[in-house]
Amino acid sequence: MTTELRVLRPAEWAQWFEQLELAFGGLPENPQRREVWEAITEHERSIGLWDGERCVGTAGAFSFRMCVPGGALVPAAGVTMVSVAATHRRRSLLTSMMRRQLDDVRSWGESVAVLTASEPGIYGRYGYGIATQQLRAAIDTARVRLAVPPGTDGVVVRQVAPPEALATIEGLYARLVPTRPGMLERRPEWERLTVIDPPEERDGGSPLQCVLAERDGEAVGYALYTIKPAWDDAGPKGTVAVRDLGALDPAADGALWRFLCGIDLTSTVEVGNRPVDDAWQHMVSDIRRCRPQLRDSLHVRLVDVGAALEARTYQAPVDVVLEVEDDFCPWNAGRWRLTGDAKGAVCVRTDEAADLALTVRELGAAYLGGVSPAALAAAGRVRELRAGALGEAAVAFGSPVAPWLPHGF
């Protein structure tokens, strides 16, 4: 078998995307969403594997800016649309695409690559570590009471048609991006994805609905949701499915949750992707009746260890020498001295004795502050070579708020 790996040509996009659809079960994408995916595909940052005239592999990389601890927005390659044809598996084709892609990311000067994984067991061998989790829950609003923050009564919740609210939603989202590591800056062409609502995907639910939280006439929060009606012999038991929610302050957040938990004819509020430290967990009277669950979300890969570690800040002073193992991107391998604090950091090559030893996968997991190096050490994935170094790094690498990826890509 002879395959050709090359940059995607615009005229090849339809065949390239059809291979992706086939690899993910063969169901065609909704036409509205497909149109958006075609518009936002960055052809020069996408690659395809071709066996003759047939596309048998795909991979792309969106150009994002991602919030890191300290609030800086760092250029990041958003790895996406990765597939290999079922007829061409077990031939190292994925490895060849990952090799080419990481070389490209390095040449673009981007120090971090990120992805969400359809199968989380795949990407660790390419140096990606699971850096964030998402919280899922089903709040039993018939039995759970809500105690909202002070000031909530000063917030008005107003129903708005989703398309009419889109500019306001995107403005609020942009203000929230620098407040939480892992959030991605959305470019204007992404806005349409926020409110696409194909009837065939509603599964018995209502059209997409939207409310804005306002204080003194100014929007301070939003929620996008659908309602799935249901009844039994005892009466109504509908479900509110929250697609997205953002708020600028606790009172706005409380007002939105109070509204969602109080919608008539419903008894459950379902959330599928919230930060693990989301405040509603401390408003409810019975967390057990909310059935919280965690799932992996953003996988992070440091493409340039020195530049990536310098791009973020550290919540306590740190001066540590890291012995980094990176077989897939050997330019990262070796010893790096990281010195930093809440104001900034420097990370340079060094010949000094190492304080901690780890692979680049562990650095990716810890990078956004949601995974402690101490937890990784307890699993045998970080080795402490100087007494006390692990504790120092565990505190310094942390984040005051849990990192979170609000949406996939």
Solvent accessible surface area in square Angstrom, and as a share of the most:
residue,aa,sasa,rsa
1,M,124,0.55
2,T,119,0.69
3,T,38,0.22
4,E,87,0.39
5,L,45,0.23
6,R,41,0.15
7,V,60,0.34
8,L,4,0.02
9,R,128,0.47
10,P,94,0.59
11,A,105,0.81
12,E,25,0.11
13,W,4,0.02
14,A,48,0.37
15,Q,72,0.32
16,W,1,0.00
17,F,7,0.03
18,E,88,0.40
19,Q,9,0.04
20,L,18,0.09
21,E,24,0.11
22,L,113,0.56
23,A,45,0.35
24,F,124,0.52
25,G,65,0.62
26,G,36,0.34
27,L,148,0.74
28,P,106,0.67
29,E,46,0.20
30,N,16,0.08
31,P,102,0.64
32,Q,93,0.41
33,R,49,0.18
34,R,57,0.21
35,E,99,0.45
36,V,1,0.01
37,W,36,0.13
38,E,82,0.37
39,A,72,0.56
40,I,5,0.02
41,T,11,0.06
42,E,28,0.12
43,H,44,0.19
44,E,119,0.53
45,R,24,0.09
46,S,3,0.02
47,I,6,0.03
48,G,0,0.00
49,L,3,0.02
50,W,8,0.03
51,D,47,0.24
52,G,64,0.62
53,E,160,0.72
54,R,97,0.35
55,C,4,0.02
56,V,0,0.00
57,G,0,0.00
58,T,0,0.00
59,A,0,0.00
60,G,2,0.02
61,A,2,0.02
62,F,4,0.02
63,S,39,0.25
64,F,6,0.03
65,R,105,0.38
66,M,0,0.00
67,C,1,0.01
68,V,0,0.00
69,P,8,0.05
70,G,65,0.63
71,G,25,0.24
72,A,47,0.36
73,L,41,0.21
74,V,11,0.07
75,P,68,0.43
76,A,0,0.00
77,A,0,0.00
78,G,0,0.00
79,V,5,0.03
80,T,15,0.09
81,M,22,0.10
82,V,23,0.13
83,S,8,0.05
84,V,30,0.17
85,A,2,0.01
86,A,88,0.68
87,T,78,0.45
88,H,12,0.05
89,R,127,0.46
90,R,210,0.77
91,R,113,0.41
92,S,81,0.52
93,L,14,0.07
94,L,30,0.15
95,T,51,0.30
96,S,41,0.26
97,M,0,0.00
98,M,0,0.00
99,R,72,0.26
100,R,73,0.27
101,Q,5,0.02
102,L,1,0.01
103,D,57,0.29
104,D,29,0.15
105,V,0,0.00
106,R,122,0.45
107,S,88,0.57
108,W,86,0.30
109,G,65,0.62
110,E,18,0.08
111,S,11,0.07
112,V,0,0.00
113,A,0,0.00
114,V,0,0.00
115,L,3,0.01
116,T,58,0.34
117,A,16,0.12
118,S,76,0.49
119,E,105,0.47
120,P,62,0.39
121,G,71,0.68
122,I,40,0.20
123,Y,16,0.06
124,G,13,0.13
125,R,150,0.55
126,Y,5,0.02
127,G,6,0.06
128,Y,2,0.01
129,G,0,0.00
130,I,65,0.33
131,A,1,0.01
132,T,4,0.03
133,Q,78,0.35
134,Q,25,0.11
135,L,5,0.02
136,R,87,0.32
137,A,8,0.06
138,A,15,0.12
139,I,2,0.01
140,D,34,0.18
141,T,26,0.15
142,A,79,0.61
143,R,149,0.54
144,V,15,0.08
145,R,178,0.65
146,L,48,0.24
147,A,75,0.58
148,V,44,0.25
149,P,30,0.19
150,P,131,0.82
151,G,50,0.48
152,T,3,0.02
153,D,124,0.64
154,G,48,0.46
155,V,10,0.06
156,V,97,0.56
157,V,44,0.26
158,R,117,0.43
159,Q,100,0.45
160,V,19,0.11
161,A,45,0.35
162,P,18,0.11
163,P,95,0.60
164,E,137,0.62
165,A,1,0.01
166,L,28,0.14
167,A,83,0.64
168,T,47,0.27
169,I,0,0.00
170,E,17,0.08
171,G,36,0.35
172,L,6,0.03
173,Y,5,0.02
174,A,61,0.47
175,R,136,0.49
176,L,27,0.14
177,V,3,0.01
178,P,59,0.37
179,T,85,0.50
180,R,41,0.15
181,P,8,0.05
182,G,0,0.00
183,M,6,0.03
184,L,0,0.00
185,E,58,0.26
186,R,38,0.14
187,R,56,0.20
188,P,104,0.65
189,E,76,0.34
190,W,5,0.02
191,E,50,0.23
192,R,108,0.39
193,L,35,0.18
194,T,18,0.10
195,V,27,0.15
196,I,12,0.06
197,D,26,0.13
198,P,3,0.02
199,P,91,0.57
200,E,122,0.55
201,E,89,0.40
202,R,68,0.25
203,D,111,0.58
204,G,62,0.59
205,G,16,0.16
206,S,23,0.15
207,P,73,0.46
208,L,13,0.06
209,Q,47,0.21
210,C,0,0.00
211,V,1,0.01
212,L,7,0.04
213,A,0,0.00
214,E,25,0.11
215,R,72,0.26
216,D,147,0.76
217,G,72,0.70
218,E,98,0.44
219,A,19,0.15
220,V,9,0.05
221,G,0,0.00
222,Y,2,0.01
223,A,0,0.00
224,L,0,0.00
225,Y,2,0.01
226,T,28,0.16
227,I,32,0.16
228,K,89,0.38
229,P,86,0.54
230,A,37,0.29
231,W,156,0.55
232,D,71,0.37
233,D,159,0.82
234,A,105,0.81
235,G,17,0.16
236,P,56,0.35
237,K,96,0.40
238,G,0,0.00
239,T,28,0.16
240,V,0,0.00
241,A,38,0.30
242,V,15,0.08
243,R,113,0.41
244,D,24,0.13
245,L,4,0.02
246,G,5,0.05
247,A,19,0.15
248,L,49,0.24
249,D,44,0.23
250,P,93,0.58
251,A,10,0.08
252,A,0,0.00
253,D,16,0.08
254,G,0,0.00
255,A,3,0.02
256,L,0,0.00
257,W,1,0.00
258,R,101,0.37
259,F,61,0.25
260,L,0,0.00
261,C,27,0.16
262,G,53,0.51
263,I,29,0.15
264,D,119,0.62
265,L,105,0.52
266,T,24,0.14
267,S,24,0.15
268,T,25,0.14
269,V,1,0.00
270,E,77,0.35
271,V,5,0.03
272,G,37,0.35
273,N,39,0.20
274,R,16,0.06
275,P,2,0.01
276,V,52,0.30
277,D,56,0.29
278,D,9,0.05
279,A,48,0.37
280,W,0,0.00
281,Q,37,0.16
282,H,155,0.69
283,M,11,0.05
284,V,18,0.10
285,S,57,0.37
286,D,51,0.26
287,I,73,0.37
288,R,207,0.75
289,R,101,0.37
290,C,0,0.00
291,R,157,0.57
292,P,57,0.36
293,Q,119,0.53
294,L,100,0.50
295,R,115,0.42
296,D,35,0.18
297,S,5,0.03
298,L,0,0.00
299,H,2,0.01
300,V,0,0.00
301,R,0,0.00
302,L,0,0.00
303,V,0,0.00
304,D,56,0.29
305,V,0,0.00
306,G,5,0.05
307,A,45,0.35
308,A,0,0.00
309,L,0,0.00
310,E,67,0.30
311,A,33,0.25
312,R,1,0.00
313,T,32,0.18
314,Y,1,0.01
315,Q,89,0.40
316,A,24,0.19
317,P,113,0.71
318,V,9,0.05
319,D,65,0.34
320,V,0,0.00
321,V,7,0.04
322,L,3,0.01
323,E,56,0.25
324,V,3,0.02
325,E,95,0.43
326,D,6,0.03
327,D,124,0.64
328,F,35,0.15
329,C,0,0.00
330,P,86,0.54
331,W,55,0.19
332,N,1,0.01
333,A,41,0.32
334,G,22,0.21
335,R,89,0.32
336,W,23,0.08
337,R,85,0.31
338,L,0,0.00
339,T,44,0.25
340,G,13,0.12
341,D,53,0.27
342,A,73,0.57
343,K,193,0.82
344,G,28,0.27
345,A,20,0.16
346,V,80,0.46
347,C,6,0.03
348,V,77,0.44
349,R,114,0.42
350,T,26,0.15
351,D,140,0.72
352,E,80,0.36
353,A,80,0.62
354,A,13,0.10
355,D,15,0.08
356,L,4,0.02
357,A,7,0.06
358,L,17,0.09
359,T,46,0.27
360,V,5,0.03
361,R,93,0.34
362,E,7,0.03
363,L,3,0.01
364,G,0,0.00
365,A,3,0.02
366,A,2,0.02
367,Y,0,0.00
368,L,0,0.00
369,G,13,0.12
370,G,44,0.42
371,V,38,0.22
372,S,45,0.29
373,P,10,0.06
374,A,41,0.32
375,A,59,0.45
376,L,12,0.06
377,A,23,0.17
378,A,95,0.74
379,A,72,0.55
380,G,60,0.57
381,R,92,0.34
382,V,6,0.04
383,R,146,0.53
384,E,76,0.34
385,L,87,0.43
386,R,88,0.32
387,A,94,0.73
388,G,40,0.38
389,A,0,0.00
390,L,32,0.16
391,G,42,0.40
392,E,73,0.33
393,A,1,0.00
394,A,21,0.16
395,V,86,0.49
396,A,0,0.00
397,F,6,0.02
398,G,15,0.15
399,S,22,0.14
400,P,120,0.76
401,V,52,0.30
402,A,17,0.13
403,P,5,0.03
404,W,17,0.06
405,L,3,0.01
406,P,18,0.11
407,H,37,0.17
408,G,46,0.45
409,F,23,0.09
